[in-house]
């Protein structure tokens, strides 16, 4: 066949393709809609979706909204601690058993699950313009969890509210502070806040926390809920660091808690992801798409988690960002997941445990 004849044949095929309607914008849309309907039809046969997550204060609003959109699906939810969920997933993977369809965990947990080969890639069609996202498609980060010092606004006079990190070393706080054993990442976070170039400033961070604990002689509790309860009850005036998800939840109920405006604090990403194998893969896609949609993410951020969104469009509409500013939040930065290494976490955890144990 001559070159001219070959080109003529290609042209004829292309014209036939267009005349048949394939490749036209209308048909592309129809194909996309058809693919979407195929997922919906398959999800109807699956009947439910199993969602494993962390720190969702009130799942009812998001489940109700999702079921309004997809009434043929039941949502089975397990809210637990990240390490427990990760351990359960990896144990199931070893024996070829797969329970969850969708996961929302810390980004550090996501890194571990990806390394274990437990996650699948997904297209994530609703996340254009989101900030603080990974370069791959194994997960997306819908919201952030912020850690910051908080104080009892009824007990702390305005001239004693910490305006800088160093203000928390004031001898005024002796016997008036509360620390949590769950704040084991505090030394790592402050080493990052005070980094020299790209090097973590462990020396400054460790010296700082030694001074804070020495001068404040804090009461020590576990988790964040119980120590925050102590703060509200007046057993202390300042909690050295708290999860703002829990703090905002208390503030909404009228508790006298506010964020100490010490400057930049650290946030960590939560990740939404799909396990590599799941019993209800199509239902999982529907839930993933809804949680990352503007409608679903706004409900999830404002009503279910009290966590600011990584979607600028959703963040601008949300009440949670306004509430956090009213509580005194000044500035936060998402901690790079690349620095959540085993070495860094062990160093931070060991130091924090030893520091609080020595105080006792």
C-alpha positions, 0 to 999 in steps of 0.5 A: 500500500502506498503512503497516500493510500494508507493516509486515505484509509485512515481518513475514511476510518476517522470520518466513519468514527465521527459519523457514527457518533463516537468521539463526539462531546455528546457521546463522551458525556453519554459514555461517562454517564453510562459508566457512572450508572454502571457503578450505581447499578452494581452498588445497588446489588452490593447493598451496603458500604463498610467505612472504617474511620477515626475521630468522627464525633457525629456520623449521623449527618453525613450518613443521612445525606449520603443515604438520601442520595443513595437510599439503596445503600446501608452504611456500616461504620466503625470509629476507632483508634488509628493503630487499632484499625491499621493492625486489623487491616494488615492482619486481615490482609495476611489471611486473605480476609477483607472487611472495610470498603473505605478508610479515613485515617491519619496520613501517617497511617496511610503511608504504612498501609500503602507500604504494606500493599493494602491500598488501591489507586483511584481517580478522585474526580472531585478534588481539583484545587485542593491543597496539601495533597500527595503526588500519587492517587492512593489517597486524598486528604480532605481535612486537617487535625490541628494541635494547639495550647488551649486555656480556660477563658474564665480562669486566665486573666487577659494579661496572662493569656500566652501570646508566644510559645515562650509565655508558656514557660512563665512561673505563673503556670506552676501547678496550673497546667495539664499535659496529655501522654497522647501529645507525644508528637509535640517535641517533633512538631516544635522541632519542625516549627523552629527548624533551621533551614530544612533541619529539625531543631530538636535541641531547641524543642527539647529544651523548651519542653523541659522548661515548660514542664519544670516551670508548670509542673503539669497534671498528666492525663491520657488522651485529650477528652479527659484532660480537656474535662479537667481544664473545663472543671478548673483543675488547671488553667492551661492545657499544653497542647490539645486536639482542636477537634475535641476543643471546638466540640466542647466550645460549641457546648458552651465550655470556657475553652479558647486557643492560646494565640502563641503563633504557628501551630501544627496540623496533620492531614487525614487521608481518605483511601480505598483498600486494595480489596473490598467486599463492596467496591462500587459502593465504596466509590460512591461513598468516596465520591460523596465525601470528597464532593463539595456538598459531602465535604462541607457536612463532614468538616462542619458537622461530623469532625469539626476539622478544617477542609483542604478544599479552599472552596469548602473552607470558605463556606464552612463554619468551622474555620470561622469558629476556630478563628473566634477561639483564637487560632492564629496560624497553622501549617500541615506537618510534612508526612515525609518527616513522620519517620519511625526514627523521628516518631520514636525520638519524640515519643520516648522524650515525651514519655520520659519527660512526663514520667520524670515530672511524676 
